[in-house]
């Protein structure tokens, strides 16, 4: 981005998916646009299939923007867009790399585990997890003796989780070896993982909404129908939650390790401490309607305030500076 005064405010681009056009998705896009307008910015909304990119042809239209909000999980498209945005010094939030890391639940844990290895005094607590060995969709698992180790290390019941999925819809529970083999066979050809079941926080977690370096909203999600998942989409309920200083620090650190400007961090409760201090999942493009209904906090406004501050800070940097 060029350091220049703008008479009509900053102009942003919100990139969305052309094939997610249901009401709850479109509503979030409009909330972001309205929050931008309230702060003197404009926000154009485009779909990934609307503005196709040629890998070796620079899109001149992109240069008119001061920032990009990447609200999609189309990683190849995002990488191509980011390549050109970097040339124009246009910030992309969240970075496409970070979106990709969060979209893959195994990669999320790998990044956090790498942090733990390098920072033993600031470890982020994780659930014991085993990535499933890869097989091919047309072959499946011709043998399942590796499950001996999985059940020995993780025990029953056990969580079986697809690496790519949202709203808790690709998360399953295996009560015994028979169910474990059935789920393993069903998922053969997809990336998935096995995870230790955390009984104490079953059907209960905390969603901390992080923007910049702070937690701007928090809610506790809980199931009243016996489901081990607390997701609202699966029938869970919600109530406002006041996070401790330690819980906020954990959520912010998790976001920073993953390179996120904004996200939802889902934490599980620990029996000994009583706090939510186990990272379960991280959502780079966390929907914020439910947390607004629950807490009254408009996360879209917080995101746009964060972006505006970032742009104003960049404007103070000497011309010619190359941003990381």
N, C-alpha and C positions, 0 to 999 in steps of 0.2 A: 504494500500500500504506500502511495506517495504521501509525504507529510504536506498536506495542503488544507487550507480553510475551505469549508463547504458551506455555501449559502443555504442550501436546502437540507442540511443534515446528512448523516451517514446513510448509505444505501446498502442493504444486505440482501443475501440470497438464501432462502430456505429450501434445501433439497429434500424431497420426499419420494416415496415409492409410488409408482403409477398404479400398482395393483393392490394397494391398501387404501381404499377410498371409503371405508365404512365411517359412520358418524363419529365414533370416538377418536378416530385418527384425525379426521379433518378438523374437528373441534379444537384439538390441540394446536394445529397449525394456525388457526385463526386467533387463538389466544396469544400466540407468539407475535403474530403480525400486529394485533391491537396493542400489545405491550410495547412494541417498537414505535408505533405511531405516537403513543403517549409520551415518548421520550424524544420526539423530534426526528425519528429515523423512519425510513421506509423499508419494507421487507417484501421482496418478490418471492412468490412460491412457485417452484417448478418441480416437475416429476422427472425421474431418471430416464424414462422412455420418451420424454418430451424434447429433451435437449441431448441427443446422442453426441458422443465425442469421438473424434478421430485421434488415435494415439499420437500420430506424428503431425497433427495439424492444430496449431494453437487457436483456441476459441477467443476471438477478439471481443466478443460480447461479455466475457467474464471480467475484463479489465474495468468495467464501469462500476463494479462492486467494491465495497470497503471491507466486507466480511462475509463469510459463508457459515451457515448453521447446517451441519450435515445430519439430518434426521432420517437416516436410512441405514440399512445394513447391506446394501449392494457394495461390497468391498472393491471389486474390480472397477466399477464406475467411479467410486470414491477415490481410488488411488490415481486414476487418470485425471480427475478433476483437481485433486490436490497437487499433482505434478505441475499443472498450469497455474494454480493459485500461488504456489511457491514462487514461480517466476515473476508474478505480479506483486509479490509480497502481501498477499491477501491472507489473513488468518482464517483457518478452518476450525470450527468448534462444533462438536468435539473432533479431535484429529481422527482421520479415518483408521489409522493404526489402532488407536484406543478403542474405537467402535468395534473393530474386528476382534480385539482381545476379549472384550466383554461379551460379544456375541457367542464366542466359543467358551463354554464353561470350563473345559479342561485347560485352555490357554489362560483363562483368568487365574486359576489356581496355580498354574505353573509360574506365572509372573509374580504372584504373591509369595510363592514358595522360594523363588529366586531372591526376592527381597529379604526373606527370613534368613536365608543362608548367608547373605552379605551383611545383615544387621541383626545379629543374635540377641542384642539387648532391646530391640524394638520389634520383636516378632509379632506378626499378625496371626492370630489364632485361626486355624483352618480345620475342617473336618477330615479325618483319615479318608483318603481317596485313592482308587486304583483305576487308571485308564484301561478300558477294555482293549484286548489285542485286536488289531484290524483284520478283517476278512473282506472278501469281495461279495457283492450282492448276489451274483450268479452262482456263488459257491456256498456261502453261509459257513457255519461252524461245523466242520466235519468231525471235530472232537471237542469235548468240553472239560477235559481233565484239569485245565487251568483253574476251573471254578473251585477246586479243592483248596487252593491257596486263597482265593477270594473269600470264601466263607470262613476259613480259619482266621484270617486277619480282621474281617469286618463283622462277622457274626450275623445273627438274624434277630429281628427283621432287618432288611438291608434296603438302601435306596439305590435304584437304578435310574440313571438320568441321561437323557440324550444331551449331547454337547450343544446342540442348536435347538432352541425352543423358548417360548415365552408364556407368561401367565400360568406357569405350573402345569401346562398341558402335556409336556413330554417328560414328566417325572413319575416314577412308579415305585411301588414297594413290593419286595419279595419276602414272603413270610417263611419260606423253606426252600430246600434244594430244588424241588419240582418247579416251583414258581420261578426260581432264579434261572433254571435252564430254559423255561418257556420264554421269559423275557429276553434272555440272551439270544435265543434262536430268532425271536421276532425282530430284534434290532440288528441282526447280522448284516453288515454292509453299511451301517451308519456309524459315525463316531459317537461313542457313549462312554460312561464311566460308572463305576461302583463306588458307593459312598456309605460310610458308617451312619446308621440311624441314630439321631440324637433324641432320645426318648423325652428328656426333660422339657424340650421346647417343641414337642410334637404339636402341630396345628397352631403354632404361635410364633410370631417373629416381630421384628421391628423394622420398618422402612425409614431410613434417614435420608432426607433429600439434601444433597450437597451441591452448593453453587460456590465456585471460587474456593476460598479457604474457610468456609463456615457451613454449618448445618442450618438450613433455613426453615425446615419443617420436619416433623417426625410424627409417625403414627404407629400404633401397635395393631397388628392384624391377627385375628384369631378365628379359629373354626369352631362352630357350635354343632356341626353335623357329623363329627367323628373323623373328618378328613385330616390326614397328617399334614396336608398343605394348607397354608394360611392365605393363599392368594384370594383376593376379592372376586376375581373372575370365577373361581371355583366355589363360590358361595360363602366365602369368609366375611367376617365383620371387621369393623375398624373403630378405633377410638384414639383421641389425641394422646400423645406420649411425650413426657418431658425427659429427654436424654440427659445422662450424667456427663460431666466434663470428659470422663474417660471414653464414653461411647462416642461422643462427638469427635474426639481426637482420633479414635480408631477409624471412623468413617472418612474423615478428611484425609488421613494418611493413606487409606486404601485408595481413595480417588486419585491422590497425587502419585502413588506408585504406578497406577494404571494410566497416568497421563490425562486424566479427565478434568474438564472445566466444570462440568455439571453431571450429576448422575444420581441414581437411587442405590443405596447400599443396604442390603438386607442382612440383619444380624439375628443370630439365635441366642436364646438365654442360656446362661450357665448356672448349674445348680449350686455350686459353691459360692460364687461371687454374687449371684442374684442379678447380675447385669447382663445386658445383651452384648456379648464380647466375642462371638464366634462369627466370622464372615461366612455367609452361606452363598450369596450371589451378588453381582453388581450389574446394574442395568444402565448403560450409557444413555439411552433415550427413554428414561423412565416417564411413563404417563403421569400427569400431575392433577388430573381432575379429581380423583378419589382423595388425594391428600388435601386438595383445596376444600372439598366438601367436609372433610374431617376436621381440618385445622383453621380454615379461612385464609390460609397463605396462598397467594397466587405465585406459583413458582415461575411462570412465564415472565412475570415482572422482574423477579430476582435474576433470571437469566439475562434479560435485556439490560438490566442495570450493570451486571458484570461485564457484558460485552461493551457497553458504552464506556465504562471505566478503562477497559483494556485499550480501546481505540484512542481515548484521550491520552492515556499514558504513552502510547506509541507515537502520538503526534509531537510529544516533547523530545523525542529522540532525534539527534542530528540527522539531517538528510544523508542518504547513502548508506545508512546502517543496515546491515543484513541481519534480519531477525532469525532466530533458531526455529 
